[in-house]
Amino acid sequence: MTLLAIETSCDETGVAIIREGRVLSNVVASQTAIHAEYGGVVPELATREHLRNFMPVAAEALRQASVTPAGLDAVAVTRGPGLPSALLAGLKAGQALAFCLRKPIAGIHHLEAHLYSPWILADPPRGDFAQFEPSVSLVASGGHTLLVHVRGLFNHRVLGATLDDAAGECFDKIGKLMGLAYPAGAQIDRLAADGNPKAFQFPRPMLAEANDDFSFAGLKTSVRYFLEKNPGLLDDPRRLRDVCASAQAAIVEVLAGKTARAARRLGARCVTASGGVACNNALRRELAAACAQAGMRLRLAERVFSTDNAAMIGILAERKLMAGAGEMDLDAEIEPNWALPLA
């Protein structure tokens, strides 16, 4: 099967070509520079850029894969969750392509694609489901943070999710308070590398609670009040790095701590992490240390497949279509608030 996959859930326009579990191409057009001016994603601008970028991105993905539209066997597209107008741009493009080619189209859940992205290898890029095993999985992206018990392939249940701000939102909002450009997560990670994570004590929200839910709004507020009480602190580059390191340590301790605890409780021998926040170096180290201590295997999504991309959409769609699932009608609508499907 040769499949074209489309991802437009937020501010990246992605198109990938998948064939028999291999990623032949994975092209992404980022809009970061456009939205940085506004300190966050502007849905109207994101949609405009998707409409502008889709044809060139699709053409490049086909070119890199040496595939023509006539050589496609199926189409896949992110159906939700995400920004409604952004999702609509990709969904309608995919439906139009599937209609013209008279091929099936799969509607894929964005977070479910993230959930299984740790099983995609980068070199060479391909699905690695032969190595699949049950796990407790952390999915942490810009707008979502959740823990999932994966009992088998496409057999999973949500253990907990964020009650307010997601971890990625917390990074970005803290960065904005410190005057860092959007998106701030990568900058905080870089600055924190030379800072002292114990310089300032910020709260670890819900870490001591027995449930598997998250909450990061209070941490953001704590950093805000701290900066208000210490005017001029950020003028010192060393103290700026210390604030970054201390705030990051709080987020990472909660994410890694609750993930490892859930895995121990459920007797899982494998932990996975995916989503844009999974690129954070401190989180990767903390998860590795926690898993090593507990004797659990850790599988991290490759960085290229952690942020939004169409390859993870296509890999999941191919597996679903092969199993006789995932196909949607040509008149199906977007699902902006689609809950992670349970199986």
CORMO-V62664 format. One record per pair of residues at least 4 apart in sequence whose C-alpha atoms are under 8 Angstrom apart, sorted by the first residue. I is the first residue (numbers start at 1). J is the second residue. D is the distance in Angstrom with one decimal. If there is no record, write none. Layout:
I	J	D
I	J	D
This chain:
1	18	7.9
1	19	5.5
1	20	5.8
1	72	7.8
1	73	5.8
1	74	7.5
1	318	7.7
2	17	7.0
2	18	5.7
2	19	4.4
2	20	7.0
2	71	7.2
2	72	5.2
2	73	5.3
2	74	6.7
3	17	5.7
3	18	5.1
3	19	6.3
3	72	5.7
3	73	5.8
3	74	4.8
3	75	5.5
3	76	7.1
3	314	6.9
3	318	7.3
4	15	7.0
4	16	5.8
4	17	4.7
4	18	6.5
4	72	6.9
4	74	6.6
4	75	4.9
4	76	6.2
4	314	6.9
5	14	8.0
5	15	5.5
5	16	5.2
5	17	6.3
5	18	7.6
5	75	5.8
5	76	4.5
5	77	5.6
5	310	5.6
5	311	6.9
5	313	6.2
5	314	4.8
6	13	7.7
6	14	5.7
6	15	4.7
6	16	6.8
6	76	6.2
6	77	4.6
6	78	6.4
6	90	6.3
6	91	8.0
6	94	7.0
6	310	5.4
6	313	7.2
6	314	7.8
7	12	7.4
7	13	6.0
7	14	4.9
7	15	6.4
7	77	6.0
7	78	5.4
7	90	6.6
7	308	7.5
7	309	6.2
7	310	4.9
7	313	7.0
8	12	6.0
8	13	5.2
8	14	6.5
8	50	7.0
8	78	6.8
8	86	5.7
8	87	5.5
8	89	7.2
8	90	5.4
9	78	6.7
9	79	8.0
9	80	6.8
9	81	6.9
9	82	4.7
9	83	5.9
9	84	8.0
9	86	5.7
9	87	5.0
9	90	8.0
9	110	7.5
10	41	7.8
10	43	7.8
10	46	7.0
10	82	6.1
10	83	5.8
10	86	6.0
10	87	7.5
11	30	6.6
11	31	5.7
11	32	7.5
11	41	7.0
11	46	5.3
11	47	8.0
11	50	7.8
11	86	7.6
12	28	6.4
12	29	5.7
12	30	4.8
12	31	6.2
12	50	7.7
12	308	6.7
12	309	7.5
13	28	5.6
13	29	5.1
13	30	6.7
13	50	5.8
13	53	6.7
13	54	6.5
13	57	7.5
13	309	7.9
14	26	7.2
14	27	5.6
14	28	4.3
14	29	6.4
14	54	7.9
14	57	7.1
14	308	7.8
14	309	5.4
14	310	5.0
15	26	6.1
15	27	5.5
15	28	6.6
15	54	8.0
15	57	6.4
15	58	5.6
15	61	6.2
15	309	7.5
15	310	5.1
15	311	7.4
16	23	7.2
16	24	7.4
16	25	5.2
16	26	4.3
16	27	6.1
16	58	7.8
16	61	5.9
16	310	5.2
16	311	5.2
16	314	6.9
17	23	6.2
17	24	5.4
17	25	5.3
17	26	6.7
17	61	6.5
17	62	6.9
17	65	6.6
17	311	7.3
17	314	7.3
18	22	5.6
18	23	4.8
18	24	5.7
18	25	7.4
18	311	7.2
18	314	6.1
18	315	6.7
18	318	7.8
19	23	6.7
19	24	6.9
20	318	7.8
21	126	5.5
21	127	5.1
21	315	6.3
21	318	7.4
22	125	6.1
22	126	4.1
22	127	6.4
22	315	8.0
23	125	5.3
23	126	5.4
23	311	6.5
23	315	7.8
24	64	7.3
24	65	5.0
24	125	7.7
25	61	5.5
25	62	7.5
25	64	5.9
25	65	5.5
25	311	7.8
26	61	6.4
26	309	7.3
26	310	6.5
26	311	5.8
27	57	6.3
27	58	7.9
27	60	7.2
27	61	5.8
27	309	7.8
27	310	7.7
28	57	7.1
28	309	6.6
28	310	7.8
29	53	7.0
29	57	7.0
31	35	6.5
31	46	7.3
31	49	7.5
32	36	5.9
32	182	7.8
32	183	7.5
33	37	7.3
35	39	6.5
35	40	5.7
35	41	5.3
35	42	6.5
35	45	8.0
35	182	7.7
36	40	6.3
36	41	7.9
36	181	6.4
36	182	4.9
36	183	6.9
37	182	7.9
38	42	7.5
39	176	7.5
39	181	7.0
39	182	5.2
39	183	7.5
40	182	6.4
40	183	7.4
41	45	8.0
41	46	7.1
42	46	6.1
43	47	6.2
43	83	6.7
43	85	6.9
43	86	7.0
44	48	6.3
44	85	7.4
45	49	6.2
46	50	6.2
46	86	6.4
47	51	6.3
47	85	5.9
47	86	4.8
47	89	6.6
48	52	6.3
49	53	5.8
50	54	5.7
50	86	7.1
50	89	6.6
50	90	7.6
51	55	7.9
51	89	6.6
53	57	6.0
54	58	5.9
55	59	6.0
56	60	6.1
57	61	6.2
58	62	6.2
59	63	6.1
60	64	6.1
61	65	6.2
62	66	5.9
62	67	5.1
62	68	6.3
62	69	7.7
63	67	6.5
63	68	7.9
67	71	6.1
67	72	7.6
68	72	7.1
69	101	7.8
70	101	7.1
72	103	8.0
73	103	6.1
73	104	7.6
74	98	7.1
74	103	5.3
74	104	5.2
74	105	5.9
74	106	7.9
75	94	6.5
75	97	7.6
75	98	6.1
75	103	7.1
75	104	6.4
75	105	4.6
75	106	6.4
76	94	6.9
76	105	5.3
76	106	4.6
76	107	6.0
76	108	7.0
76	313	7.0
76	314	6.2
76	317	6.2
77	90	6.7
77	91	6.0
77	94	6.2
77	105	7.6
77	106	6.4
77	107	5.4
77	108	6.0
77	313	6.9
77	314	7.9
78	87	7.0
78	90	7.3
78	91	6.9
78	107	5.9
78	108	4.8
78	109	6.1
78	110	5.9
78	313	6.8
79	87	6.4
79	91	6.4
79	107	5.2
79	108	5.5
79	109	6.1
79	110	7.4
79	333	7.7
79	334	5.1
79	335	5.8
79	336	7.6
80	87	6.7
80	108	7.2
80	109	5.4
80	110	5.9
80	334	6.1
80	335	4.7
80	336	4.9
80	337	6.8
80	338	5.8
81	109	6.7
81	110	6.2
81	111	7.6
81	335	5.9
81	336	4.3
81	337	5.1
81	338	5.1
81	339	7.6
82	86	7.4
82	87	6.4
82	110	8.0
82	335	8.0
82	336	5.0
82	337	7.1
83	87	6.0
83	336	6.3
84	88	6.1
84	334	7.2
84	335	7.8
84	336	5.4
85	89	6.4
86	90	6.8
87	91	6.0
87	334	6.5
87	336	7.5
88	92	6.0
88	334	6.3
89	93	6.3
90	94	6.1
91	95	6.1
91	333	7.9
91	334	7.1
92	96	6.0
93	97	6.2
94	98	6.1
94	105	7.5
95	99	6.0
95	105	7.0
95	330	5.6
95	331	7.8
96	100	6.2
97	101	6.2
98	102	5.6
98	103	5.0
98	104	6.2
98	105	6.1
98	330	7.8
99	103	6.7
99	330	7.2
104	327	6.6
104	328	7.8
105	327	5.6
105	328	6.0
105	329	7.5
105	330	7.4
106	317	6.2
106	321	7.3
106	326	5.1
106	327	4.2
106	328	5.4
107	317	7.8
107	326	6.2
107	327	6.4
107	328	5.8
108	112	7.7
108	113	7.3
108	313	6.5
108	316	7.7
108	317	6.6
108	326	7.0
109	113	6.4
109	338	7.5
109	340	7.0
109	341	7.9
110	114	6.5
110	313	7.2
111	115	6.0
111	139	7.5
111	340	6.7
112	116	6.5
112	340	6.5
112	341	7.7
113	117	6.1
113	312	5.5
113	313	5.5
113	316	6.0
114	118	7.8
114	139	6.8
114	274	5.9
114	275	6.0
114	306	7.2
114	312	6.9
115	137	6.9
115	138	7.8
115	139	6.3
115	273	7.9
115	274	6.5
116	120	7.8
116	312	7.8
116	316	7.4
117	274	6.7
117	301	5.8
117	305	6.5
117	306	7.3
117	312	5.8
118	272	6.6
118	273	7.0
118	274	6.4
118	299	6.1
118	300	5.4
118	301	3.8
118	302	6.7
119	127	5.9
119	128	5.1
119	129	6.0
119	131	7.8
119	132	7.0
119	299	7.9
119	301	7.1
120	125	6.8
120	126	5.6
120	127	4.4
120	128	5.6
120	129	8.0
120	301	7.2
120	302	7.4
120	305	7.6
120	312	7.6
121	125	5.1
121	126	5.4
121	127	6.2
121	128	6.5
121	302	6.8
122	126	6.9
122	302	6.4
122	304	7.5
127	315	6.6
128	132	7.2
132	153	7.5
133	152	6.9
133	270	7.2
134	149	7.9
134	150	5.4
134	151	4.9
134	152	5.4
134	153	7.8
134	268	7.0
134	269	7.6
134	270	6.7
135	149	6.2
135	150	5.2
135	151	6.7
135	263	7.5
135	268	5.6
135	269	6.7
135	270	4.7
135	271	5.2
135	272	6.7
136	147	7.0
136	148	5.8
136	149	4.6
136	150	6.0
136	259	7.2
136	262	7.2
136	263	5.5
136	268	6.5
136	270	6.6
136	271	5.0
136	272	6.4
137	147	5.7
137	148	5.1
137	149	6.3
137	150	7.0
137	259	7.5
137	271	5.7
137	272	4.6
137	273	5.6
137	274	7.9
138	145	7.4
138	146	6.0
138	147	4.8
138	148	6.6
138	255	7.9
138	259	6.6
138	271	7.8
138	272	6.2
138	273	4.6
138	274	6.4
139	144	7.3
139	145	5.7
139	146	5.4
139	147	6.4
139	148	7.8
139	273	5.9
139	274	5.0
139	275	5.5
139	278	7.9
140	144	5.7
140	145	4.4
140	146	6.6
140	166	7.5
140	167	6.6
140	168	7.0
140	273	7.6
140	274	6.3
140	275	4.9
140	276	6.5
140	277	5.4
140	278	6.5
141	145	6.4
141	166	7.6
141	167	7.3
141	168	5.7
141	274	7.7
141	275	4.4
141	276	4.7
141	277	5.4
141	278	7.7
141	307	7.6
142	166	6.8
142	167	7.1
142	168	4.2
142	169	5.7
142	275	7.9
142	276	6.6
142	277	7.1
143	165	7.5
143	166	5.5
143	167	7.7
143	168	6.3
143	169	6.2
144	161	7.8
144	162	7.1
144	166	5.2
144	167	7.4
144	168	7.5
145	161	5.6
145	162	5.5
145	166	5.3
145	167	6.3
145	214	7.4
146	158	7.3
146	159	7.5
146	160	5.5
146	161	4.0
146	162	6.4
146	213	7.4
146	214	7.7
147	158	6.1
147	159	5.3
147	160	5.2
147	161	6.3
147	212	7.0
147	213	7.9
147	259	7.0
148	156	6.7
148	157	5.7
148	158	4.4
148	159	5.2
148	160	7.1
149	156	5.5
149	157	5.4
149	158	6.3
149	159	6.4
150	154	7.6
150	155	6.0
150	156	4.2
150	157	6.7
151	155	5.5
151	156	5.6
152	156	6.9
154	343	6.3
155	342	7.1
155	343	4.6
156	342	5.9
156	343	5.5
157	342	5.5
157	343	6.9
158	340	7.7
158	342	7.6
159	212	6.0
159	213	7.6
160	211	7.4
160	212	4.6
160	213	4.3
160	214	7.3
161	212	7.2
161	213	4.8
161	214	5.8
162	166	5.8
162	213	5.7
162	214	4.3
162	215	5.4
162	216	7.8
163	213	6.9
163	214	6.1
163	215	5.4
164	214	7.9
164	215	5.7
164	216	6.7
164	217	6.2
165	169	5.9
165	170	6.2
165	215	6.3
165	216	5.3
165	217	5.2
166	170	6.2
166	214	7.9
166	215	7.2
166	216	6.4
167	171	6.3
167	216	6.4
167	251	6.9
167	277	7.3
168	172	6.3
168	185	7.0
168	276	7.7
168	277	6.0
169	173	6.0
170	174	6.0
170	216	6.2
170	217	7.0
170	219	7.8
170	220	6.0
171	175	6.0
171	184	6.3
171	185	5.1
171	188	7.5
171	248	7.7
172	176	6.2
172	182	6.6
172	183	5.8
172	184	4.8
172	185	5.8
173	177	6.3
173	184	7.9
173	220	6.9
174	178	6.4
174	184	8.0
174	220	5.9
174	223	7.0
174	224	7.6
175	179	6.3
175	180	5.0
175	181	7.2
175	182	7.6
175	184	5.1
175	185	7.3
175	188	6.9
176	180	5.3
176	181	6.7
176	182	7.2
176	184	7.2
177	224	6.7
178	234	7.1
178	240	7.9
180	184	6.0
180	187	7.5
183	187	7.9
184	188	6.1
185	189	6.3
185	277	7.6
185	280	7.8
186	190	6.2
186	280	7.2
187	191	6.1
188	192	5.7
188	244	5.5
188	245	7.5
188	248	7.4
189	193	6.4
189	244	7.6
189	245	7.7
189	248	7.5
189	280	6.3
189	281	6.9
189	282	7.4
190	194	7.8
191	195	6.8
191	240	7.9
191	241	5.2
191	244	6.5
191	245	7.3
192	196	7.4
192	197	7.6
192	241	5.3
192	242	6.7
192	243	7.9
192	244	5.1
192	245	4.0
192	246	7.8
192	248	7.4
193	241	7.9
193	245	7.0
194	241	6.3
194	242	7.8
194	245	7.9
195	238	7.0
195	239	7.8
195	240	8.0
195	241	4.5
195	242	4.3
195	243	7.6
195	244	7.1
195	245	5.3
195	246	8.0
196	241	7.4
196	242	4.9
196	243	8.0
196	245	5.8
196	246	6.7
197	242	6.3
197	243	7.7
197	244	7.8
197	245	4.4
197	246	4.0
197	247	7.6
197	248	7.6
197	249	5.9
198	242	8.0
198	245	7.8
198	246	5.9
199	242	6.0
199	243	7.4
199	246	6.4
200	242	7.5
200	243	6.8
200	246	5.7
201	246	6.8
202	219	6.9
202	222	6.9
202	223	7.2
202	246	7.0
202	247	6.5
202	250	6.3
203	219	6.1
203	222	7.5
203	250	6.6
204	219	7.3
204	250	5.4
204	251	7.1
204	253	7.3
204	254	6.0
205	214	7.3
205	215	6.0
205	216	6.5
205	218	7.0
205	219	6.8
205	254	7.1
206	213	7.5
206	214	6.4
206	215	6.7
206	254	7.7
207	254	5.6
207	257	7.2
207	258	6.6
212	258	6.5
212	262	7.1
214	254	8.0
216	220	6.5
216	251	7.8
217	221	6.4
218	222	6.1
219	223	6.3
220	224	6.3
221	225	6.3
222	226	6.1
223	227	6.2
223	247	7.5
224	228	6.2
225	229	6.2
226	230	6.3
227	231	6.2
227	233	7.4
232	236	7.7
233	239	6.4
233	240	7.2
234	239	6.1
234	240	4.9
235	239	7.9
235	240	7.4
236	240	6.3
237	241	6.4
238	242	6.4
239	243	6.2
240	244	6.3
241	245	6.1
242	246	6.0
243	247	6.0
244	248	5.9
245	249	6.0
246	250	6.5
247	251	6.6
248	252	6.0
248	282	7.9
249	253	5.9
249	282	7.7
250	254	6.4
251	255	6.3
252	256	5.9
252	282	6.9
252	283	5.3
252	286	7.3
253	257	5.5
253	283	8.0
253	286	7.5
254	258	5.9
255	259	6.1
255	283	7.8
256	260	6.0
256	283	6.9
256	286	6.3
256	287	5.4
256	290	7.3
257	261	6.1
257	290	7.7
258	262	6.1
259	263	6.3
259	271	7.9
260	264	6.2
260	271	7.7
260	287	7.6
260	290	6.5
260	291	6.9
261	265	6.2
262	266	6.2
263	267	5.9
263	268	5.0
263	269	7.4
263	270	7.7
263	271	7.0
264	268	6.3
264	294	7.7
268	296	7.6
269	295	7.5
269	296	4.8
269	297	6.1
270	296	5.4
270	297	4.6
270	298	5.8
270	299	7.4
271	291	7.5
271	296	7.0
271	297	6.2
271	298	4.9
271	299	6.2
272	298	5.7
272	299	4.6
272	300	5.5
272	301	7.5
273	278	6.0
273	299	6.7
273	300	5.1
273	301	6.3
274	278	5.2
274	300	6.4
274	301	5.1
274	306	5.5
275	279	7.6
275	301	7.7
275	306	4.6
275	307	5.7
275	308	7.6
276	280	8.0
276	306	5.1
276	307	4.4
276	308	7.4
277	306	7.9
278	283	6.7
278	284	6.8
278	300	7.5
278	301	7.4
278	303	7.8
278	306	6.7
279	283	7.8
279	284	7.3
279	303	5.8
279	306	6.8
280	284	6.4
281	285	6.3
282	286	6.1
283	287	6.0
284	288	6.1
284	300	7.7
285	289	6.2
286	290	6.1
287	291	6.0
287	298	7.6
288	292	6.0
288	298	6.5
289	293	6.2
290	294	6.3
291	295	5.8
291	296	4.8
291	297	6.3
291	298	6.4
292	296	6.1
292	297	7.4
301	305	6.2
301	306	5.7
302	306	6.1
303	307	7.1
305	309	6.4
305	311	7.4
305	312	6.7
309	313	7.3
310	314	6.2
311	315	6.1
312	316	6.2
313	317	6.1
314	318	6.0
315	319	6.5
316	320	6.2
317	321	6.0
317	326	6.8
318	322	6.1
319	323	6.3
320	324	6.3
320	325	4.9
320	326	5.4
321	325	5.2
321	326	5.9
321	327	6.6
328	332	6.6
